[in-house]
């Protein structure tokens, strides 16, 4: 398949962009567009409790809308190839296991540099895309290992922080953890909120916590993990999303991947609509990252459809959308191989780490 044929569908354009280039001219700082309005990076706003108190979520309507993404949205053939390539370019390849080692992180980084086998790249005719994932996500202990393994690739290193995954260590320790990872060279920090602030409606405390994290991150992009599987209601998810964005989050993220329930489409719908409302009210764009339990190529298509329909094409880029995944890449690679050869390969032919 010629790369020009894939690019004709638009979704695969810009896959070889490794930097956060704005959509507008170089003189403009806009990073996205929504309903014809240019949007700036999020700088945060003062906490607006009236806005938080006014948040309502119709759970039945959300669930019905999410179901349409599964039952009625599909892409086939070359369109599907283009969307799957886009999914790869938006991945945060992740290893967050208790038995992680430097060697495992190096193998993950090698996969991040070359997510598809070279033979398959040639069969698809996409050599010029220079396809890579967006980032590699690791514990602080492996930040320097990942930086060395990814040097010169343009792939970012993300570190989980702030007492991941529970977020229950003392605030001073969580702040120090962020500082150490930034000093080690991490370009992105995934922080965990104190879920008890949400349960108790302590919005000022949550705002202050996230704002402190943001200030400590300095130039690093901050992704705020809400732990949505623990938040009990979709209204809590929406209100936590707004508070995190008001406090300066660059991304809001569903889950640590360690909860019993992780990323679900209803939760994703609530969070993306919160992003849209925040953008409409403030003129600032916030990214979105589903994580946890995402393992299949079909799921990647469902989440991309959600982003395109709720936020538009501006959010179909690594600068504003990420998948937190470990196993999904292997299934996408199998689907692409089937498209190229007409045969499914075995899982063991597509190891990551």
N, C-alpha and C positions, 0 to 999 in steps of 0.2 A: 504494500500500500504506500503510495507517495505521501510525503508529509504535507504537501500542498492540499491534498484531498482531505486530510484531517483538519487542516487549518480553515478550510472553507466553512466549517461548522462553527467557528468562532470560539468554542469552548476551550480549544487546545492552544489558542494563540497566547504567546507570552510565556510558555512553559519554561523557556530557557532564561527567563529573567530571574536573577539571583538577588536583586536589591529591591528595596522598597521604593521604586520609582513612582511618582505621582501620576495620576491619570491626565492631569492638565499640564500646562507648560511648566518649564523649569522654574519660572518666577512665582508659580502658584504652589501653595503648600497643601492643596487638596489631596486627599488620599482615596476618596470615594465620591460617588454621586448617587443621589436618591431623589427620584421624581424631578430630575433636572436641576437639582440643587447641589452645588459643590460642598463637600464635607471636609472638615479639618480633623487632624488627629485629636484624640480626647485629651483635654487638659483638666477635666473635672469641673464641678460646680459646687457651690455651698449646698449642704444637705437641705432638701426641701421635704419636710415632714408632711405637708399637705398633699404633695404628690404621692408619697408613699401610702398615706392613709386612704387615698382615693383608688388605689389599685384593686381591681376586681377581676376574677378569672372564671369564665363559664367552663367548667371542667368537661361537661358533656359535649359542648361545641368544639372544644379543643381536640378531644378524642376523635370526634367525627372528621374534623379537618385533617388530622394526622393520618387517619386511615385512608384518605384519598391518595396520599403520597405512596402508599403501598399498593392499593388496588387499581389506581387509574393512571399512574405515572410510569412510563417505561421508555427506554431508548434501546434501539437495536442496531446491529451491524456496525457500520463506520461511526455512527453517532455514539454508540456505546464505547467504542475504542477511544474516541476523543474524550468522553467523560471519565473513563477510567484513567487515562493519562493525566487528566486534571486532578483526579483524586490523589494520585501518587505525588504530584507536585505540591500538594497541600498536607502531606503527612508529617507528623512528629513521630518518627520511629522511636519507640520507647522500650527501655528495659529497667524495671524497678522491682527486682526480685532480691530476696535476702541472700541468694547465692551468686549475685553478680560478681564478675571479676574483670580485671583490665582486659583480658583476652576476649571475653564476651563483648565488651564495649567496642573493642577494635573491630571485631567481626561485624557488629551492627553498623559501625561507621562505614565499613567497606560496602555493605549492602546499601547504605544511604547514598554513597557516591555512585553506585551502579545498581539501581533497584531492579532492572530487568537484565536477563542474560543477553550477552552481546549478539548471539545468534538470533534471538527474538527481535531485538532492536532492528537488525538488518532486514528480517522478514517483514516487519511493519514499515520499514522505510522512514524511520524517525531519527536517524543518526544526528541530524542537525539540531534537534531539540535539546540535546545535552541534558536529558531528563535526570533530575535528582529529587530527593525529598526536600522538604523545607527545613527540617531541624532534627536533631537527635536529642532525646530527653533522658537524663540520667540523674542519679543521686550526686550530691556535691562531691563525694569522694572520687568520682570519675570524670569531673569536669575537665581537668588537665589532660587526662588520657584522650577524651573525645576531641578536645581542641587540637592536639597533635595529630590525631588520625584524620581530622577533617581539614587540616591546614590547606589553604588555597582553593578549597572547593566551593566556597560561598555558602555552605550549609551551616546553619546556626546551631549553637549549643544551648540547650535549655536545661535548667536545673530545678528540680522540685525542692521546695523549701518550707520554712515556717512550721516545723514539726510534722511534715508530711508522714502519713495521711490524716492523722487525727486532728492536728493543729491545736493540741492542748498543752504544749510546753509553755513556760513563762514568756511573756511578750519580749522581754529583753533578749532571751535566747533565740527567739524566732527572728528578730531583727538582726542579730549578730550573724545568724545563718545566712540571711540574704546578703549581708555585706561581704561575708567570706566568699560566696559564690561569684558575686560581681567582681571582686578583686582577683579571683582566680581566672576570670575571663568569660564567664557565662554571659551570653547576649540576651537571654530570656530567662525569666524567673517565674515558675508556677507556684503561687502561694495558696495556702489553705485558710479559709475563714474559720472563725469560732462559731460553730453552728448554734451554740446556746444563745448567742446574741439574737439570732433569728427567732428561735422558739420564744424568747422573752420579749420580743418586740423592742429590743434595745438598739435602735437604729443609729443613734449617735455613737454608741460604743463601736458598732460595726463599721460605721463611716470612719471614725478616728483610727481604727485598726488598719483598714485598707489604705487610708491616706498615709499612715506611717510606713507601711510596706512600700507604697509607691515612691515616697520620698527617699527611702533607703535604696531602691532599685537604681536610682540615678538614670544613666542612659539605657539601661537594660529594659526591654519590654516586659510588662507584668501581666501575667494571665492569672485571674482570680478564680480559684476552684470553689464552687458553691457546695459541692457534696449533695447534689439534688436528691439522691436516693434517701438521704437522711432528713430532708426538710419537710416531709409529711404531706404538704399540700402544694398545689401549683401556684396558689396565691403567695405562699412563702417564697417559692422560686422566683416569681416575678418581682416581689419587693426586694429580695436580696440582690437580684440583678440590677435594679435601679440604684440601690445604695452603692454597690460596687462601682458602677459607672460614674455616679456622682463623685466618688472618692478618687477617680482617676484611672480606673482599670483600662489597660490597652485591649485586653480580651476578657471575656467571661467564659468560664469553662464548666462543663456539667459536673464532672466527677473525678475522683482520684483513681478510679478503677478498682478500688479496694472495698467499696460499699456492696451491699447485697444487690442493690439495683443501681445501675449506672446510667448511661446515656439512653434515653428513650425519645421517640419522635414527639410525643406530647410535651415533654419538658423542653425539647429543642424549639418547638413552635412558640411556647411561652417566652423563652429567652430571646429568640430572634425578633419577636414582636416588641419586646421591651427595647431591644437595640434600635428597632425602627422608630419607636415613639421617642426615644432619647435623641436620636438623630434629628427628627422633625422639630423637636423642641429646642435643641441646643446648637444644631449645625455641626455636630461632632460625631465621628464614626468610631464604633467599638467593634472589635473582632469577636469571633465566636469559635469555640473549640469543644466539640463533643468528644468524650473519652470514656473508655470502659465498655467492654462487651461488643466492640465493633470488630467483626472477624470476616465478613464476606464482601465480595464485590457488589452484590445486590444492595447491601446496606450503604455502601459508598454512594451509589446512584440515588438512593432515597434521600440521603442527607444533602447531596448536591442539588437535587430537585427542590428540597425545602429552602435552601439558601437562595436559589435563583428566583423562586416564586415569592418569597417573603421579603428579600432584601435587594434582589437584582444582581446583574452581572458584576458589579463592582466588588461584591463579596465572594466571588468565585476565584479568589487569588490568595496565595499564601500570606500576603500582608494582612488579610482580614478573615481568613478561614483556615482552620487546621483540624485534622483528625489526630487524636491521640491513639495510636495503634501499635500493635506488635505483630499480630497474626494476619491482618487483613491483606497485607502486601502479597503474601503467598497466593491467596485466592485470586486476587486481581491478575497476578502473573499467569495463573492457570487459565483464566478466562481469555486473556490476550493470546496465549498460545493456542487455545482452541480456535480463536478467530483466524489466526495465521495459518494453522495446519489442519484444522478440522478434527483434532484429537485432544483430549484432556490428558495432561501429564499427572504423575503421582505427586502427592504433597512433598515427599522427601526430596524431590528434584528442585525445590525452591526454599531452601533453608534460609533463615535470617541469622540467628545466633545460637 
